[in-house]
């Protein structure tokens, strides 16, 4: 028997977002920003997507993303998983196809 799932009503294709679902994006970028700039930002301070620059010294979101990419080691490599996310993805993957949805 093959380990490959077939497309059927029992096997769904699930699209899962990364930010805030699998990975703690706000906690991760703020931890790095606090380390790099000696600040003490907290995730509760974020009021909307694409507004992170308002909490920082970056002039706009383009400057924020340039810092977040930081050469070979982009910010996404160091994000902590949301509690329970990895185990849940493993459980879902036993019966369904998982697709990670991201714009980055």
C-alpha positions in Angstrom: 0.0 0.0 0.0 1.3 3.5 -0.9 1.9 6.3 1.6 0.7 8.8 -0.9 -2.8 10.1 -0.3 -5.3 10.0 -3.1 -7.7 12.8 -3.9 -11.0 11.8 -2.4 -13.7 13.3 -0.1 -12.0 11.6 2.9 -8.6 13.2 2.1 -8.9 17.0 2.0 -6.3 19.5 0.8 -5.9 21.9 3.7 -4.3 25.4 3.3 -2.7 26.5 6.5 -1.3 30.0 7.1 2.1 30.5 8.7 1.8 33.8 10.6 0.0 33.4 13.9 -1.2 29.9 13.0 2.0 27.8 12.8 4.6 30.4 13.7 4.6 33.2 16.3 5.5 36.0 13.9 4.9 39.0 16.2 6.8 37.4 19.1 9.6 36.4 16.7 10.2 39.7 15.0 9.9 41.6 18.2 12.4 39.4 20.0 14.9 40.0 17.2 14.1 43.8 17.0 14.5 44.1 20.8 17.8 42.4 20.6 19.0 44.4 17.7 17.9 47.8 18.9 17.7 47.5 22.7 13.9 48.0 22.9 11.2 46.2 24.8 8.3 45.7 22.4 5.6 43.2 23.1 3.2 41.4 20.7 0.1 43.0 22.3 1.3 46.3 20.9 0.6 45.2 17.3 -2.7 46.7 16.1 -2.8 45.5 12.5 -0.9 43.7 9.7 1.6 45.8 7.7 1.7 48.4 10.6 4.8 47.0 12.4 6.9 49.9 11.2 4.7 52.2 13.3 6.2 50.6 16.5 9.8 50.8 15.2 12.3 53.2 13.8 11.7 51.9 10.2 10.3 54.6 7.9 7.9 52.1 6.2 7.1 48.4 5.7 9.7 48.1 2.9 12.4 49.0 5.4 10.9 46.6 7.9 11.0 43.7 5.4 14.5 44.6 4.3 15.6 44.2 7.9 13.5 41.0 8.4 15.2 39.4 5.4 18.7 40.1 6.8 20.9 38.4 4.2 21.1 34.6 4.3 19.0 34.2 7.5 15.5 35.6 7.1 13.3 36.2 10.1 11.0 33.2 9.3 13.8 30.7 10.1 13.9 31.7 13.7 10.2 32.0 14.6 8.9 29.8 17.5 6.0 27.6 16.6 2.6 28.4 18.1 2.0 26.0 21.0 0.4 22.8 19.6 0.8 23.7 16.0 3.5 21.1 15.0 1.6 18.3 16.7 -1.7 19.4 15.0 -0.1 19.6 11.6 1.3 16.1 12.1 -2.1 14.8 13.1 -3.8 16.4 10.1 -1.1 15.2 7.7 -1.9 11.6 8.5 -5.3 11.9 6.8 -5.0 15.0 4.6 -2.7 17.0 2.3 -1.2 20.1 3.9 -0.3 23.2 1.9 1.4 26.1 3.6 -0.1 29.4 2.5 2.2 32.5 2.6 2.8 35.6 0.6 6.5 35.8 1.6 
